[in-house]
């Protein structure tokens, strides 16, 4: 403290009182965040008790990540700490989302052993804007359903939900799944597979068939095949033929087999799994054993 009776502090004394360096205090003072209240006869900066409190506020705001411009605005009354804090929270949220994307991309690169070109593509897909991601989904839906008006509407609804966009605050696993899903739905071969499945569905539906009948058939398949497996019925046995008749009636086994093979495609199963992760749902039960039993039973029928 100066010995002139004013009770003012030199910059060195202020540094010792607050634990900050003289260099830091001088810099903040030069930037207008901590102007001196007076100067000594020798031109040295002097500060009072209010400066100590002001300095503590500056330090707190800086430790919270605020820039000196925002600090000055708070100190001059242009804005409040609450308003600046709210804006800073929004900025931090954006930064956290970006870091999650970065982490997800790097994790995928490390797991896949990706090349430089694959890494660039994954990073680009992960950082697409909401509008760009929606465009990819709409392009996929258009190519799969274009001109097919008689397909089960329930399939269109479920497929659109499955291709849902990332949530506002995705987990690294969701970002990772979205990158793979985006690659998948942009693949021409996969789009052709999906369209073939929809074409089969449209060809099999009569004009009065209610929406959701396709899901009903799959549920019935799972139930009947599960019962057959539980009873130990071999797919190539005479008893299996009876299960198939209950499932498909008089339909051509070869035609049903072709449709089931399209619906049980490995990449389609992966699409469903990735979609569940993006949507924050439990992965769907694949029922691979049951579908496999029906396919084997149909193959046996066709081969006879």
C-alpha positions as CSV (number, residue, x, y, z in Angstrom):
1,X,0.0,0.0,0.0
2,X,1.3,3.5,-0.8
3,X,2.5,5.5,2.2
4,X,0.7,8.7,1.1
5,X,-2.3,8.0,3.2
6,X,-4.7,7.3,0.3
7,X,-4.9,3.6,0.9
8,X,-4.3,2.9,-2.7
9,X,-2.4,-0.2,-4.0
10,X,0.3,-0.4,-6.5
11,X,0.1,-3.0,-9.2
12,X,2.7,-5.1,-7.3
13,X,0.6,-4.9,-4.1
14,X,-2.5,-5.8,-6.0
15,X,-0.8,-8.8,-7.4
16,X,0.3,-10.0,-4.0
17,X,-3.2,-9.5,-2.6
18,X,-4.9,-11.5,-5.4
19,X,-2.2,-14.1,-6.3
20,X,-2.2,-12.9,-9.9
21,X,0.9,-11.9,-11.8
22,X,1.8,-8.3,-12.4
23,X,2.0,-9.1,-16.1
24,X,-1.6,-10.4,-16.1
25,X,-3.0,-7.5,-14.2
26,X,-1.1,-5.0,-16.4
27,X,-2.5,-6.8,-19.5
28,X,-6.1,-6.7,-18.3
29,X,-5.6,-3.1,-17.3
30,X,-4.3,-2.2,-20.7
31,X,-7.3,-3.9,-22.3
32,X,-9.7,-1.8,-20.3
33,X,-11.0,-4.5,-18.0
34,X,-9.2,-3.0,-14.9
35,X,-8.4,0.7,-15.3
36,X,-6.4,2.2,-12.5
37,X,-8.3,4.6,-10.2
38,X,-5.3,7.0,-10.1
39,X,-1.6,7.3,-10.8
40,X,1.3,8.1,-8.5
41,X,3.5,11.1,-8.9
42,X,5.9,8.9,-10.8
43,X,3.1,7.7,-13.2
44,X,2.6,4.3,-11.7
45,X,-0.9,2.8,-11.7
46,X,-2.8,2.8,-8.4
47,X,-5.8,0.7,-7.4
48,X,-8.3,0.7,-4.6
49,X,-10.4,-1.9,-2.7
50,X,-13.0,-1.8,-5.4
51,X,-10.3,-2.7,-7.9
52,X,-9.6,-5.9,-5.9
53,X,-13.3,-6.9,-6.1
54,X,-13.4,-6.0,-9.8
55,X,-10.2,-8.0,-10.4
56,X,-11.7,-11.1,-8.7
57,X,-14.7,-10.8,-11.1
58,X,-12.5,-10.5,-14.1
59,X,-10.5,-13.5,-13.0
60,X,-13.7,-15.6,-12.5
61,X,-15.2,-14.6,-15.9
62,X,-11.9,-15.4,-17.6
63,X,-11.6,-18.8,-15.9
64,X,-15.1,-19.5,-17.2
65,X,-13.8,-18.9,-20.7
66,X,-15.2,-15.4,-21.4
67,X,-13.2,-13.1,-23.7
68,X,-12.1,-9.7,-22.5
69,X,-14.7,-8.1,-24.8
70,X,-17.5,-9.7,-22.9
71,X,-15.8,-9.1,-19.6
72,X,-15.6,-5.3,-20.4
73,X,-19.3,-5.3,-21.4
74,X,-20.2,-6.8,-18.0
75,X,-18.1,-4.4,-16.1
76,X,-19.5,-1.4,-17.9
77,X,-23.1,-2.5,-17.5
78,X,-23.8,-3.1,-21.2
79,X,-24.9,-6.6,-20.3
80,X,-25.3,-8.8,-17.2
81,X,-23.3,-11.8,-16.1
82,X,-26.5,-13.9,-16.6
83,X,-26.9,-12.8,-20.2
84,X,-23.2,-13.4,-21.0
85,X,-23.4,-16.8,-19.2
86,X,-26.4,-17.8,-21.3
87,X,-24.6,-17.0,-24.5
88,X,-21.5,-18.7,-23.4
89,X,-23.5,-21.9,-22.5
90,X,-24.9,-21.9,-26.0
91,X,-21.4,-21.6,-27.5
92,X,-20.1,-24.3,-25.2
93,X,-23.0,-26.6,-26.2
94,X,-22.0,-26.1,-29.9
95,X,-18.4,-26.8,-29.1
96,X,-19.3,-29.9,-27.1
97,X,-21.4,-31.2,-30.0
98,X,-18.5,-30.6,-32.4
99,X,-16.1,-32.4,-30.1
100,X,-18.4,-35.4,-29.9
101,X,-18.5,-35.5,-33.7
102,X,-14.7,-35.3,-33.8
103,X,-14.4,-38.1,-31.2
104,X,-16.9,-40.3,-33.1
105,X,-15.1,-39.9,-36.4
106,X,-11.7,-40.6,-34.8
107,X,-13.0,-43.7,-33.0
108,X,-14.5,-45.0,-36.3
109,X,-11.2,-44.3,-38.2
110,X,-9.2,-46.2,-35.5
111,X,-11.6,-49.1,-35.4
112,X,-11.9,-49.5,-39.2
113,X,-8.2,-48.7,-40.0
114,X,-9.5,-46.2,-42.5
115,X,-7.5,-44.7,-45.3
116,X,-7.1,-40.9,-45.7
117,X,-9.8,-40.8,-48.3
118,X,-12.3,-42.7,-46.1
119,X,-11.4,-40.5,-43.1
120,X,-12.2,-37.4,-45.2
121,X,-15.5,-38.8,-46.3
122,X,-16.5,-39.9,-42.7
123,X,-15.7,-36.4,-41.4
124,X,-17.7,-34.8,-44.1
125,X,-20.7,-37.0,-43.5
126,X,-20.6,-36.4,-39.7
127,X,-20.5,-32.7,-40.0
128,X,-23.3,-32.2,-42.5
129,X,-25.9,-29.6,-41.6
130,X,-29.4,-30.7,-40.6
131,X,-30.7,-29.6,-44.0
132,X,-28.0,-31.6,-45.8
133,X,-28.7,-34.7,-43.7
134,X,-32.4,-34.4,-44.4
135,X,-31.7,-34.1,-48.2
136,X,-29.8,-37.4,-48.1
137,X,-32.7,-39.1,-46.4
138,X,-35.3,-37.6,-48.8
139,X,-33.2,-38.6,-51.8
140,X,-33.1,-42.2,-50.5
141,X,-36.8,-42.3,-49.9
142,X,-37.6,-40.9,-53.3
143,X,-35.4,-43.4,-55.2
144,X,-36.8,-46.3,-53.2
145,X,-40.5,-45.4,-53.5
146,X,-40.7,-43.3,-56.7
147,X,-43.6,-44.5,-58.9
148,X,-44.6,-47.3,-56.5
149,X,-47.9,-46.1,-55.3
150,X,-49.4,-49.5,-54.2
151,X,-46.8,-50.4,-51.6
152,X,-48.0,-50.8,-48.0
153,X,-48.0,-47.2,-46.5
154,X,-46.9,-48.6,-43.2
155,X,-43.6,-49.7,-44.8
156,X,-43.0,-46.1,-46.0
157,X,-43.8,-44.7,-42.6
158,X,-41.5,-47.2,-40.8
159,X,-38.7,-46.7,-43.3
160,X,-38.8,-42.9,-43.0
161,X,-38.7,-43.3,-39.2
162,X,-35.8,-45.7,-39.4
163,X,-33.8,-43.1,-41.5
164,X,-34.5,-40.4,-38.9
165,X,-31.9,-37.6,-38.4
166,X,-29.5,-37.2,-35.6
167,X,-30.8,-35.8,-32.3
168,X,-29.6,-32.3,-31.3
169,X,-27.2,-33.8,-28.7
170,X,-26.1,-37.1,-30.2
171,X,-23.8,-39.5,-28.4
172,X,-20.6,-40.6,-30.1
173,X,-22.2,-43.9,-30.8
174,X,-25.1,-42.2,-32.6
175,X,-22.7,-40.1,-34.7
176,X,-20.8,-43.2,-35.6
177,X,-24.0,-45.0,-36.6
178,X,-25.2,-42.0,-38.6
179,X,-21.9,-42.0,-40.6
180,X,-22.3,-45.7,-41.5
181,X,-26.0,-45.2,-42.2
182,X,-25.4,-42.3,-44.5
183,X,-22.8,-44.3,-46.4
184,X,-25.3,-47.2,-46.7
185,X,-28.3,-45.3,-47.9
186,X,-26.3,-43.5,-50.5
187,X,-25.0,-46.8,-51.9
188,X,-26.7,-47.5,-55.3
189,X,-26.6,-51.3,-54.7
190,X,-28.3,-51.0,-51.3
191,X,-30.9,-48.6,-52.8
192,X,-31.7,-51.1,-55.5
193,X,-32.1,-53.9,-52.9
194,X,-34.5,-51.7,-50.9
195,X,-36.5,-50.8,-54.0
196,X,-36.8,-54.5,-55.1
197,X,-38.2,-55.3,-51.7
198,X,-40.8,-52.5,-52.1
199,X,-41.6,-53.6,-55.6
200,X,-42.3,-57.1,-54.3
201,X,-44.6,-55.7,-51.6
202,X,-46.5,-53.5,-54.1
203,X,-47.0,-56.4,-56.5
204,X,-48.5,-58.6,-53.8
205,X,-51.0,-56.1,-52.4
206,X,-54.5,-56.1,-53.6
207,X,-56.6,-52.9,-53.7
208,X,-58.4,-53.6,-50.5
209,X,-55.4,-54.9,-48.4
210,X,-55.2,-52.8,-45.2
211,X,-52.1,-50.9,-44.2
212,X,-49.8,-52.9,-41.9
213,X,-50.6,-56.3,-43.5
214,X,-46.9,-56.7,-44.3
215,X,-46.0,-56.4,-40.7
216,X,-48.7,-58.9,-39.8
217,X,-47.3,-61.5,-42.2
218,X,-43.8,-61.1,-40.7
219,X,-45.2,-61.4,-37.2
220,X,-47.0,-64.6,-38.2
221,X,-43.8,-65.9,-39.8
222,X,-41.9,-65.4,-36.6
223,X,-44.6,-67.1,-34.5
224,X,-45.0,-70.1,-36.8
225,X,-41.3,-70.6,-37.4
226,X,-40.5,-70.2,-33.7
227,X,-43.1,-73.0,-33.0
228,X,-41.6,-75.3,-35.6
229,X,-38.1,-74.8,-34.3
230,X,-39.3,-75.4,-30.7
231,X,-41.0,-78.6,-31.9
232,X,-37.8,-79.8,-33.6
233,X,-39.3,-79.8,-37.1
234,X,-36.6,-80.0,-39.7
235,X,-37.0,-77.5,-42.7
236,X,-36.9,-80.3,-45.2
237,X,-39.4,-82.6,-43.4
238,X,-43.0,-83.3,-44.4
239,X,-44.1,-81.5,-41.3
240,X,-42.3,-78.4,-42.5
241,X,-44.5,-78.4,-45.6
242,X,-47.5,-78.2,-43.4
243,X,-46.1,-75.1,-41.5
244,X,-45.4,-73.4,-44.9
245,X,-49.0,-74.1,-46.1
246,X,-50.3,-72.4,-42.9
247,X,-48.0,-69.5,-43.5
248,X,-48.3,-68.9,-47.3
249,X,-51.4,-70.8,-48.3
250,X,-51.4,-71.6,-52.0
251,X,-48.7,-69.0,-52.9
252,X,-45.8,-70.1,-55.1
253,X,-43.0,-71.1,-52.8
254,X,-40.4,-69.8,-55.3
255,X,-42.0,-66.4,-55.4
256,X,-42.2,-66.2,-51.6
257,X,-38.6,-67.3,-51.3
258,X,-37.5,-64.6,-53.6
259,X,-39.3,-62.0,-51.5
260,X,-38.0,-63.3,-48.2
261,X,-34.5,-63.3,-49.4
262,X,-34.9,-59.6,-50.4
263,X,-36.4,-58.8,-47.0
264,X,-33.8,-60.7,-45.0
265,X,-30.8,-59.2,-46.7
266,X,-27.8,-58.8,-44.4
267,X,-27.3,-55.2,-45.3
268,X,-31.0,-54.5,-44.6
269,X,-30.5,-56.0,-41.1
270,X,-27.6,-53.7,-40.6
271,X,-29.7,-50.8,-41.8
272,X,-32.3,-51.6,-39.1
273,X,-29.6,-51.9,-36.4
274,X,-28.0,-48.6,-37.3
275,X,-31.3,-46.9,-37.5
276,X,-32.2,-48.1,-34.0
277,X,-28.9,-46.6,-32.6
278,X,-29.5,-43.2,-34.3
279,X,-33.0,-43.1,-33.0
280,X,-31.8,-44.0,-29.5
281,X,-33.7,-47.3,-29.4
282,X,-32.7,-50.9,-28.5
283,X,-31.5,-52.8,-31.6
284,X,-34.4,-54.8,-33.1
285,X,-34.5,-58.5,-32.7
286,X,-33.3,-60.0,-36.0
287,X,-35.1,-63.4,-35.6
288,X,-32.4,-64.7,-37.9
289,X,-32.9,-68.3,-36.9
290,X,-36.6,-68.2,-37.6
291,X,-36.3,-66.4,-40.9
292,X,-33.5,-68.9,-41.8
293,X,-35.8,-71.8,-41.0
294,X,-38.5,-70.5,-43.3
295,X,-36.0,-69.8,-46.1
296,X,-34.6,-73.3,-45.8
297,X,-38.1,-74.8,-45.8
298,X,-39.0,-72.9,-48.9
299,X,-35.7,-73.9,-50.6
300,X,-36.6,-77.5,-49.9
301,X,-40.0,-77.1,-51.4
302,X,-38.7,-75.4,-54.5
303,X,-36.0,-78.1,-55.0
304,X,-38.6,-80.8,-55.1
